[in-house]
Amino acid sequence: MSPRQTALRILKRVVLNGASLSDALPPLLAPLSPRDRAFAQALCFATLRWHHQLEALVGQLLSKPMRAKDRDVSLVMEMGLCELLHLRTPDYAAIQETAGLARTLGKTWAVGVVNAVLRRVQREGDSLLVGLNQDAAARLSLPRWLLEELQSAWPEDWQALGAALNEQAPMCLRVDVSRIDRQTYRDRLAEAGLEAQPHPVADSALVLKSPVDVEALPGFAEGLVSVQDAAAQLAAPLLACEPGMRVLDVCAAPGGKTLHLLEAASGELDLTALDVDVERLKRVEENLARGGRSARLLAGDGSRPDDWHTGPAYDRILLDAPCSATGVIRRHPDIKLLRKAEDIAALAERQAALLEAIWPLLAPGGMLLYATCSLLPRENAEQVRAFLGAHGDAVETPLPDAWGRAVSPGRQILAGEQGMDGFYYARLMKTL
């Protein structure tokens, strides 16, 4: 199967069937050669990243909308347009290969339609985009509801933020500095022919000049290094766990922050990693095993601690709350399609329930770090502000000002700032 046929199968699963890209990619990419795998993956990411713009362009060029049963034809056109407008495929190759892909659909009429649309864009692309880009949702390739949320939340920043969400995120590494210092590991990368720069605000982070398979990273199998965005690497130092502390990591899967907490304390924590999804807990177990660390793994709902909590209160709690994930769209462009406006209220309700249920498990003098990878105030500052207003025994503690912006309470990183994903953090201490 060609890489474009594979990419179409993946995109159909995501766009037409609602699967996540992370679930759809691995099994379908596996049979391809490394070169074809890289191309198919790049085409999937780019087509999803620019889906809203490409969909609008297809609609502008067709005399009438495609029928629901022919949405696969629309996807083929989006793939071809993506190659013409956003990838480096030569025009003749993009048109020829996309027409060939249309033939595989078994719809003889589709080849002519696809060919005509692509050739028109080849001839008139610049002028067509000028008109299309008058609409900010098309220009930034965002669902309209999300564009409006960003405009409301970040009136001075929404355009730069929308553009950042369409950039390819860098590959960022987290060095286990309890075992090897960052510069020494950077030297090992250089010996392997890999160039990396230290991240300016995350002391354990190195940013690769070009992404590579994890197998190419020296010491990856032994846990010397993990792949994690610099913004996510801020959680462990912010929680400031000390050896011997009793720690709870809520919504722990896939376990990157769990492992980092243990690394930061040289493994000397009484740490419980909780997640509602038993299957996802296996990822936590795999991450800990690779890093040579251990923790107590529990399957349970954080909003129902009576079902799983035993023993004394915790000194530290990390609540990496389920959220819209709008801050990591550049890594997961399928979020633009899969997340809906009506999801936000339900997520905010879930976050409030988790905060309410987990807070009694924190010991007096203990610290809770609330984190999301969301850009939306309803999930972040507004959520924590409401919690603080209802709990007299909770006080905000200051966060470093070397990153993000103060949003009172907490600090918000917008996607792309200092090369990081969009993240929100608020740190709360229990006074009684």
C-alpha angles and dihedrals in degrees: 000000000000121000090247092052089050091049090051091052090051093047092049090055091051103037100033102029103030098239119152117251091234090058096041099047108059103056095044097043095047098083094052127094115256092257094048090043091055092049095047091049093048091049092050093049094046095046092051092043091055097030097116093050093044092046090053091049093050090050090051093052100045120081090219135010120271117257116251092251089057098053087113088067090053089051091052089052091049090051092051093045090049090055091048097046108026111020130059097247111134111250095243092051094046092052096042096046094044091051088051090051090052089056090061090064092073092234108119094194092056095072093063094046093048092046093049094049094049094046092051091052089047089056101036105020098124095050093043091052093049090062095039093050093060082084108073092207090059095040092052093033094231131142106256095241091056093046089054092048091052093046090052096044099039109024093166096042110033097103095050089042093051090050091049091054088062095054123098108254118235121248105252124191131205113213118210093236091185086072105027131011119243097248093049090052090046088056089052090053090051090052087055090051095255121131119211138168127211113251112242099228107024109070094202097045131106121180116213118224089222129015119250137181110277089240087069092060113099111242096004094128089051093051098248089130139019134191111249135139115253092242091058089049090065093071099077097050091043091055090050097203117190126209112278096024122137106238135184122201108195119200086010102169131144085024107226094126091040091058092044092054089054093045091052090055095039089249093297099127133109090227129177117195111202128190133160092220114076093195093052090051086067087066089054090051091050092049093049092047092052090050093046093240133124137209139164107269117207131182108213148115112267091212091060106051093161087074095059114005119107133156132029127333122280127257092209133020127190112199106189091182125211106255147160091279089218089144093064099047091118088063095037108032091171086076087078089065103031100046115078132196092245091057094072097070091049091048092049090051090050092049092051091050092051093049091048094049098042099045095076089057092064117096120234107273089023126128132232122196114204112200137175136168090223131119095202121102092213088068096038131027095010090050094051093041090057091048093051090049090056098043119061091185093061123085130176116242120208122262126211114274095215091098140031125000133282112256099170112265105036134344130281127210113201116216110271096021108133086351092293136130120253110275140162127207133183124174119207130188126203110229101188 
